[in-house]
Amino acid sequence: MRKTLVLLHRWFGLFIAGFLIIAGLTGAVISWDHELDEWLNPQLFESSSQGELLPVLELVKRVEAADPRARVSFFSLHQEPGHNAEIWVDATIDPETGRRHALDYDHVFVDPVSGEIRGQRLWGKISLAPEHLMSFLYKLHFTLHLPEWRGTDRWGVWLMGAAALVWLIDSFIAFVLTFPRRRRSAHTSTSWRARWAPSWRIRRGASAYKLNFDLHRAVGLWVWIVLLTLAFTSFSLNLYREVFYPVMSLVSETTPGPFETRSPTPLHEPVEPAISWPQLFATARADAHNKGWPEPLGDVFYSDNFAVFGARFFFAGDDHASGGMKIKSLYYDGRSGDLIGEEVPWEGTAADVFNQLQFPLHSGRILGLPGRILMSVMGLVVAMLSITGLVIWWKKRRARISMRRRHPQQRDQAFIEPQTSQGS
């Protein structure tokens, strides 16, 4: 049994190592993506204009008037003095090709006083330039920047989700492999717990290889619960529609929203909205008032492949200070304007709340600043465990090859170090 687990851990680890090194290193940085982005790009975020702020819808009109190829898809209604308005756009369909226009941007920064466009950028563009760096790392973290193929751009999301699922399974295997081997002789008074204790320690003055091994095993044990949480939430977030939500619906009562019940249209077949932003504002505010929600309308979006409008309600600044939990939201059909769903944090069935917790747990935001610091450290730990695991595999591979050459009659004996753990 142990030999089988070692082989599984070896091959699972080799499969996911590259993914985890990328995800860990990028995750350590993107815990602070908002702050770092503003620090790197003051020319995009900061405004020195003085005067009365223009209505948000006027800024939206100016963005769309400046480029007929773009349709506004998201913007905030909370305007912050000294900061440019951020407006997101989707590419419309090019009548000549029947596909979306090839826009080289999707994020627009507009001066809230003059209405002048101060900058544009493409979120997630493969570039190390300051204006693209944080979104490049963020997108790399969960998509690997795999390109669109066969009408979808989610191949990288699915691949990272599959790697996370393997990581989740391998986390249990790795934990079991830290257990001490069963004693063949009964003539020993050493308890099982005492024999397991060395797995939790890093030996002082050990050789480079033993230090590498101890770091891999002991650190992995001490942070195992956090690693398990990261593996599970990585899987649930990347394969939410495809695997996680359907399975949750089978084992527990869930309240499906429009993004769970609707299938998206192909990437280049967006649904044109049939209602305007002012109509959405009026309807959403009236519905929120009837529900007794005190929060003002904070931001709105339109998902043209799902034909869904979203209206979120929160006080200024609460979207970043909500602990990562989703905030009060209403959803409307893009064709009819009918209310088709709502979401309230910490409300619903137990499964609904568990679903809401996936991003707050993954990002650490549920614990506030300490949680974000923890996840930055864990990103480095994940990368370290992957690298030390590769070193262990390489050393043992060389040893196996050397043994075969010396003893060709001994075909692939299991080269298993006593109390091996997370890098066979």
N, C-alpha and C positions, 0 to 999 in steps of 0.2 A: 504493500500500500504506500509506504513512504517513498519507495523508488518511483512509483507512478506520480505522486505529488511533486517530487523533485523535477521530473521531466516536464510536467505541466507548467510548473513555475518557471522553468528555464525557457520554454518556448513562448509562454505568455509574456514573460518579462522581455524577451528579445523583440516580440511584436510591438509592445507598447512603449518601449524605452524612448525611442525617438519622439513619439507623440508627447510623452510626459515631460521630457526635457524642454520641449518648445512651450507646452502649456504651463509648466512650472515657472520658467523664467519670465514669460510674458505676464503670467498672473501676478508675479511679485511686483510688477510695475503698474499694471492697469488697476490695481486697487486704488490708485491715486490718479486715475486718468483725467478726471475733471479738473483737479487742481493743477496737475502738470501741464495739461493742454492750455489752460489760461496763462500759466507762467511762461510757456514757450511762445505763445502767440498773442501778445497784448494788442497787436495791430488789428486782430480779428475781433477780439472780445470787448475791448475798451473803447468808449466814446467820450470825446471831450466837448461835444456840442452842447450849447446852452440854449434853453428855450422850452417851449411847450412840446410835449411828446405827441407825435402823430397817432391817430387811432391805429390799432393793430391791423385792421382790415385794409387800411390804406397802404400799409407796408406790404401786405399780401398782394394787393392789386399791382403795386409797382414791380414786385418781383416777377409776376406773371407777364406783365406788359413788357418787361425788359427782354424776355425770351419766351416766345410762343411755344417752344418745344418743351417747356417745363410746366408742370401743374403742382401747386403747393399741396403738400401732404401732411405737414405737421407744423404747428407753431404754438407758442405760449401766449397767454393773455396777460401774464404778469410781466410788465415792463419794468426793468430795473434801471434807475438813473445811473448814468456813467457806463452803461453796458449797451453794446449793440444788440438789436433783436436777432434771434436765430430762427431762420425759416428753412424748413426742409422741403425738397421738391422730388417728384418722380418725373421721369421722362414720358412724354406722350407718344402716341403712335405716329410714325412717319407714313403718310398715305402712299408713298412711292414704294416702300419696302414691306409694309404691313407689320413692321417690327418697331419696337421703341426707338426713338432717336438716341443716338450715341452721345449722350450728355457727358461732359468731362467734369461735372460737379453735381452734387445733390444737397449741399449745405451752403446756405447763403447768410451773410452777415450784413444787416441793414442798420444804418444810423437811425435811431428812433426819432430824431428831431428833424433832420433834413430829408430823410427817406432815401438817401444815397446808398447804393450798394458798396460796402467797404471791402468785401472779399467773398470768394467762393472757393470751395474745395470739394473733393470727392472723398466721402467717408470710406476709410479702409484702403485707400490707394496704396499700392506697393511703392513706398518711398520713405526715405529716412529724413526728408526735409522736415523742419520743425512743425509746419502746418499740417503735415500728414502723419507724423511719427506715432502719436498716441492711438489714432484710429487704425493705423496699420498694425500695431501690436495687438490691439483689441480684436480685430478681425482675424489675425493670425492665430490668436488664442483658441478660437473655437471653429474656424473654418479651414485653416491652413492656406487660405487664399486659392483654393482650387477653383478653376474657371467654370463658367456656365457650360453645360453640355446637355444636349437633348431636352432643351426647354426649361432646365432648372439650374439654379446656382447653389443648391444645397448639398452637393456631393461631399464637400469638406465637412459640413455639419454632421452628416450621417457617418462619415468615416471617424471623426473624433468621438461621436457617440458610441460607435462600435468599440473603439479603443477603450473608452471609459467603462463599458460593460465588462470587457475582458479584465480591466484593472480591478473592478469591483470583485469579480470572482477570484482573481489572483490575490487580492488582499486577504481573503479567508485562507487560501492555501498557504500564503507566506506566514500567517499567524500560527497555523498548525505546525509548520515546519520549525518553528522556534521551540516547540516542546522537546524535552529531553527524550532520548531513545529509551525504550523499555529495557530494563535490566534483565539479562539472561540468567543471572544468578540471584537467588533470593537471599544470599548471605550478605546483605548490606543494610545498614541502618539509615542511610542517607535518604531523606524524604524526597518525593517528587518535586516539591516546591523548592527545596534547596538545590536540586540539580537544574532547575529551570532558572534560578537566580542569575547565573553567569550570562544568560542571554540578554539580560537587561543592562549589562555593564560594558564599559569600554576599557580594555586592558591598558594599563600604563606601561610605557616603555616597550610596547610590542613592536614587531616588525611592520613595515609599511603595508604588507598584505593583510596581516591580522588587524591592523588599525582600520583599514578599508572595510574588512569584513565586519568588525564590531560596529563601525558607524552605520553600515547597512542594516545590521540586525537590531542593535540596541535602539538607535534613533527611530527605526520603523516601529518598534514595539511601543516606545513611549508616546508616540503621536498617532498610534494606530486608529483610534476612534476618529480623530480629525481626518486622517487619510481616507477612512471608510466613508465619512461624510462627503468629502470632496469627490471621491469616485462615484458615489451614488448620485449626487446632484449634477455632476458632469454628464452622466448618462441620462438623467431625467430631463435636463434642460435641452440637450442636443437631440434627443429622440422623444420629445414630449408628445407630439401628435402621433408619431409612428408606432411607439411602443408603450411609453410610460402611461399616458392617459387612458388608452384602451385597457391596459392591464388593471389600472386603478379602478376603472369602471366595473370590471368583472368581480373584483374582490371587495369593493366597498361602494356605498352610495355617493355619487358625485352629482354636481349641478353643472351640466355642460353649458358653456357659453358659445357665442357664434364662431369662435376660432376652433372650437372642438367639433361643432356640428356641421360646419361648412367645409367643402373642399375648395382649395384655391384654383383659380383659372391658371392656365399656363402663363409663364413669365411675360410673354409678349402679347397676351390677350387680356389687358386690364379692362375693368368695368368702369365706364364713365359715370360719375355721380350725377344723380338726377335732382339733388337738392343743393342749395347754396349754403355757404358758411353762416350767413345771418339767420337762415331758417333753422340750421342746426343749433345755433346759440339760443334762439327763442324757445325751441322745443326742449332742449336739454335743461335750461334754467327753470322752465316751468315744471318739468318732471322732478328735478331735484328739490324744488320748493315743496311740491306735493309730498315728497318723501321725508321732509323735515331736515334736509341736509343743510347745515349752516355754512359750509365751505363754499367759496365762490368758484365759478368755472375757471380752471387753471390752465388747461391746454386742450387742444383738439387734434385729431388726426383722421386721415382717410386711408384705408388699406384697399388699393384698387384691385388687387387680385382676389380679395375676399369680399369686396363690395361692402365694407363695414366702416361706418363712422364711429369714432370714439370720442367721448367727452369726459375729461377727468376733473374732479373737484378737489381743491386743496388750497390752503392759505399759502401765500408767497414763501418760498423756501422749503416748504414741507415735502416737495417732491424729492429733494436730496436728503432730507432729514427724517424720512419715514422708516428707517431701519431696513430699507430694501423691500418692505412689504408693498404690495400693490395698493394703490389708493382708490378711493371711491370713483367708480367709473360707470358710465352708461354707454350702451352700444346701440347703433341704429343701422337699419338697412340702407345701403347706398342708393338703391333704386326707388324705394317707397318712402323712406324716412321713418318707418315704423320702429318703435322700441323693440329690440330683439334680445336684450340681455343687460345684466348689471353685475357689478362686483363690489363687494365691501370687504375691506381687510378684517381678518379674524372672525368673519361670519360665514355661515353655511355649515355643511356637514363636516365631520372630522376629516374626511378625504379632501374636501375643498380647502380647508385651512392647511392641510399637509401639502397640497399642491402649491398654495401661495408661498409656503416657506422655502421652496427649493432655491430660488435666487438669493433671498436673505441669508440662508445657510451657506451657500456656495461662496458668496462674496464676503461673508463675515459681517455684513452690515447690520445684522440682527443684534449684534453686540456693540454697535456704535464704533467709535474710534479704536478701542482695543481689538475689536473683531477684525477691522481692516488691517491693523498692524499684524495680527496673528496670521491672516491670509497672505500677507506679503512674505512673512517668514516661511510659511508653509510652501509657498511657491518655490523658494530656494531649497527647502527640504526635499520636495518632490523631485526636483532636478538632481540633487545630490544622491538620493536613493537610486535613481535610475542610472546615474554614472557609476556609482560604486557597484551596482549590480552588474553592469557591463564589464567592469574590471574583474569581478569574481568569475564571471562566465569565461572571459578570455584566458585567465590564469588556469582555470580548470580544463578548458579546451586544450590548451598547450600541454597540460599534464597528461590528459587522455591520449593525445597524439603520441607523446613521448613514450607512454606505457605500451601502446600498440606496437610501436617500432621495436621496443625491447622484447616484448612478449607477444608476438603475432598470434599465438594460439589463444590468448585471452582477449576475446572480441568484446570490446566496449563494456568493460566492467563498470558498474556504477561508481563513479568517483565522487563519493558523498562525504563531506567533512562532518564530523560529529556535531550534532546540534545545529546543522545548517539552517539558514532561515530564508532570506529574501534575495538570493542571488546564486543560483546553482549553475 
